[in-house]
Amino acid sequence: MTIQTILAETKDKMQKTEQVVLHEFAGVRTGKASSSLIENIMVEVYGSQMRIRELAGITTPEPRVLVVQPWDAAALHPIEKAIQKSNLGLNPMVDKRVLRIVFPELSTERRQEFVKIVKKMAEDGRVAVRHVRREAIEHLKAAAKAGGVTEDEQKHAEKDVQKLHDDFIGKIDQHAAHKEKEIMTL
């Protein structure tokens, strides 16, 4: 494997990790209704586990209201139970053939809990980036042992990997700080 290939794969993996962290952050509530908050909740229906987005349409008719409209009326109550069990502090109301979820104002304690959740997600992302860095350095050492790379090239590539690592850790920290600010804004 060439140094360029290793660096390209490392950057790609770190970008994917950043995207995963951003997607997880989207699921943390900020007081505004967002379909990403509930779309991945698993529902026990038809004898298997399915995501809400696979069972229903999710719309936001108002800034603090989500409407979940199942494509099959039989899925209405299982979706309601799954949302209640999700530990998001949401209480859906059945309104004929749809579920309405009104987002209450977040208390200060609840906001602080969400900040802790965001910090844990960010730390998980940083750990994943560190893992990618370690893996890349192992590949570089293996390439040097195989004889295709000089020691100077290996050291320079390791510095490049470290720079990528620092850049992505910084990006994750920025995203986490932005999300914390968003959560704590009343």
Buried (B, 14 or more C-beta within 10 A) or exposed (E): EEBEEBBEBBBEBBEEBBEBBBEBBBBBBBBEBBBBBBBBBBBEBEEEEBBBBEBBEBBBEEEEEBBBBBEEEEBBEBBBBBBEEBEBBBEBEEEEEBBBBEBEEBEEEBBBBBBEBBEEBBEBBBEBBBEBBEBBBEBBEEBBEEEEBEEEBBEEBBEBBEEBBEBBBEBBEEBBEEBBEBBBEE
